[in-house]
Amino acid sequence: MNRDRGVFEKHLHLFGQGKIFQTCPYFNRLRIVFDMEIVVLRYGHRKKRDDRASMHVALVARALGAQRIIYCGQKDSELEERVKKVTNEWGGNFTIEYFEDWTGFVKSFDGSFVHLTMYGNPVQNKLEEIKTQKKIIVLVGSQKVPGEAYELADYNISVTNQPHSEIAALAVFLDRLQDSKELELNFGGKKTIIPSSMGKKVKVCK
Ligand SMILES: C[S@@+](CC[C@H](N)C(=O)[O-])C[C@H]1O[C@@H](n2cnc3c(N)ncnc32)[C@H](O)[C@@H]1O
């Protein structure tokens, strides 16, 4: 392992705390990738019906480098508890929060607003521009997304112009946005998986 890489891995868990660049001078060349606040906005959550899908949106957001998820629609304390439990066990500082007024949140956000929609511009054509942003909200729908989202969006972005899934669209978008560097994140959790080619190895810290 070369020196930069060692420092990179040692400090990666600080990313979620926003401290990575203050503590580690070796990160300058990665600044473009990681010095971005990513907030996922889950639009129109419906309790029960979107139970699993919204949880999966949150899991993907957390695992692939977003710092928080906010959601609107029906408030769902069970969803919030399940997301908090994952962060508590598996580490990082990922948070979930309910906002009834999602347009208010978007309008007061001092960053860019990306709306993932099959009708938008192909992600591959807009990525370099989006990568220059310091803060972004990424909206994914569940029930039909209102026209207001298309109008408010700085970027209406498609991940192919075919209908598929908000979970898949979010995963591809986050990975492309961060050039797969988020795959190296170390969450520093109570539970850590020791990758192995056979079976399940989990290190549990009390
Ligand atoms: C499963 S879709 C559509 C839901 C359906 N209209 C309904 O009424 O239940 C939900 C979300 O997935 C995302 N999505 C689906 N296909 C997409 C694509 N090709 N590109 C980007 N996002 C996509 C969008 O964010 C969309 O709002």
Ligand as a Chemical Component Dictionary entry (heavy atoms), coordinates in Angstrom:
data_LIG
# 
_chem_comp.id                   LIG 
_chem_comp.type                 NON-POLYMER 
_chem_comp.pdbx_formal_charge   0 
_chem_comp.three_letter_code    LIG 
# 
loop_
_chem_comp_atom.comp_id 
_chem_comp_atom.atom_id 
_chem_comp_atom.alt_atom_id 
_chem_comp_atom.type_symbol 
_chem_comp_atom.charge 
_chem_comp_atom.model_Cartn_x 
_chem_comp_atom.model_Cartn_y 
_chem_comp_atom.model_Cartn_z 
_chem_comp_atom.pdbx_ordinal 
LIG C1  C1  C 0  -40.281 4.010 -10.055 1  
LIG S1  S1  S 1  -40.390 5.605 -10.644 2  
LIG C2  C2  C 0  -42.047 5.975 -11.043 3  
LIG C3  C3  C 0  -43.121 5.673 -10.087 4  
LIG C4  C4  C 0  -44.481 5.645 -10.771 5  
LIG N1  N1  N 0  -44.648 6.789 -11.612 6  
LIG C5  C5  C 0  -45.606 5.577 -9.772  7  
LIG O1  O1  O 0  -46.543 6.277 -9.943  8  
LIG O2  O2  O -1 -45.520 4.819 -8.810  9  
LIG C6  C6  C 0  -39.976 6.555 -9.253  10 
LIG C7  C7  C 0  -38.711 7.345 -9.427  11 
LIG O3  O3  O 0  -37.670 6.571 -9.974  12 
LIG C8  C8  C 0  -36.735 7.437 -10.597 13 
LIG N2  N2  N 0  -36.463 6.944 -11.958 14 
LIG C9  C9  C 0  -37.085 5.943 -12.593 15 
LIG N3  N3  N 0  -36.547 5.744 -13.810 16 
LIG C10 C10 C 0  -35.547 6.634 -13.937 17 
LIG C11 C11 C 0  -34.606 6.935 -14.972 18 
LIG N4  N4  N 0  -34.559 6.262 -16.115 19 
LIG N5  N5  N 0  -33.715 7.904 -14.746 20 
LIG C12 C12 C 0  -33.708 8.598 -13.580 21 
LIG N6  N6  N 0  -34.587 8.374 -12.588 22 
LIG C13 C13 C 0  -35.482 7.404 -12.753 23 
LIG C14 C14 C 0  -37.364 8.839 -10.600 24 
LIG O4  O4  O 0  -36.806 9.601 -9.539  25 
LIG C15 C15 C 0  -38.827 8.545 -10.339 26 
LIG O5  O5  O 0  -39.493 9.629 -9.733  27 
# 
loop_
_chem_comp_bond.comp_id 
_chem_comp_bond.atom_id_1 
_chem_comp_bond.atom_id_2 
_chem_comp_bond.value_order 
_chem_comp_bond.pdbx_ordinal 
LIG C1  S1  SING 1  
LIG S1  C2  SING 2  
LIG S1  C6  SING 3  
LIG C2  C3  SING 4  
LIG C3  C4  SING 5  
LIG C4  N1  SING 6  
LIG C4  C5  SING 7  
LIG C5  O1  DOUB 8  
LIG C5  O2  SING 9  
LIG C6  C7  SING 10 
LIG C7  O3  SING 11 
LIG C7  C15 SING 12 
LIG O3  C8  SING 13 
LIG C8  N2  SING 14 
LIG C8  C14 SING 15 
LIG N2  C9  SING 16 
LIG N2  C13 SING 17 
LIG C9  N3  DOUB 18 
LIG N3  C10 SING 19 
LIG C10 C11 SING 20 
LIG C10 C13 DOUB 21 
LIG C11 N4  SING 22 
LIG C11 N5  DOUB 23 
LIG N5  C12 SING 24 
LIG C12 N6  DOUB 25 
LIG N6  C13 SING 26 
LIG C14 O4  SING 27 
LIG C14 C15 SING 28 
LIG C15 O5  SING 29 
# 
